Amino acid sequence: MTRYDRDVTVSGDLLLWNGRLLDGRGGPPREHVAIDVRDGLIASVEDIAGTTAPDGARDMAGRTVLPGLIDAHMHVMSDLERSPGFGPPPPLKGEEPRPPELRWFVLAQAARAFLRAGFTTIRDVGSYDDEAIVLREAIRLGLVEGPQILTCGRIISATAPGARIFGTMYQEADGPWEMRRAVREQIRRGADYIKVMATGARSVEREDPEPAQMTRVELDAVVDEAHRMGLRVAAHAEGLDGARMAIEAGVNTIEHGFSLHRAPELLRRMADDGIVLVPTLSTFHDLADRFAAEFAPTLVTQAERQRDEAYATLTAARDAGVTLALGFDSGPPGANARELMRMVEGGLRAEEAISAATAGSARALGLADRGTIEAGKAADMVVVDGDPLEEPALLCDLERIWLVVRAGVDVNKA
Ligand SMILES: [Zn+2]
């Protein structure tokens, strides 16, 4: 699909030598591998045991190389409420007011942080004031280094209390024709795909996340309009009725989806239809414990239950053969691999969690050109010190990220 053409302005040649390959497909590692990169694409992956490195090769010395990580659910925004310690400290009372334009520099810092942490592609699932679109363009034009960003533009919601809280992150619409128009407006705005609220949000006191928040006719209109125009659809779905409606309507990804463990037939249907689940475990921790003091008490209690359900759904979905994707849905930017750790703590094997963060997320985004290390794929890769199968936590440690390559270019030299 041309919409997803590679956005890189610079692509490189590179010969990575003697690595231990985790190719993203969930199989066992391959030792002593060389990866030849030409013009930003992987030209070959070869066994080089017993041979010496040619001149100009970058010797990985047995380090582990894996596909560039992909976050399928992030809110790319300059608001740092969920990112304590990232960016400048909040202004103190009496200090000079900050120019609002500083937000663009915060976004540039976030973009760099994603990349340095090994995240070479990010799917933005809703930002304020079209910030994600602006950042995507700045990266695409080579003004700032960062991952490739895909964005939904604004989140399409039925008229609902959440729109009062989330403001410009949302676009309200009611009835099938308004839904179609809302999709068309996101396309005009520059959206790469469409996000829709199939249920209310757990972070809004006056929204009930259990029932479907729009009608089947409305959701069908969104999916039909988006798919006809070649855009995928991500459905925010918490309760079962909305999740069922979204799955039956043929959306491409279910976001959160914690209630699905209650309905094994829906997980089977997702597996059969290739609908990807983005479990977003970290966001439930944000509400239930990390930022509990900042939320209405009823939401905290609700999030504790949802967190337990999200973990139950994680393994139920894995067992049902549903493709899983990594979605941090939290902060700070660059700490995204914490979600991978939570998937492991929740019962995925390390190779399954890594596969979710690479091949699974690529499927969620509909990007067939990445997510695995194979000839012909985009040369987005991460090389780490140590064995992430034995010690997945090393992916959270910037000191252990030895090299990040995007489109064949070492991002530290870009
Ligand atoms: Zn979210």
Residues whose N, C-alpha, C, O or C-beta is under 5 A from the ligand:
A	BS01	ZN	D329
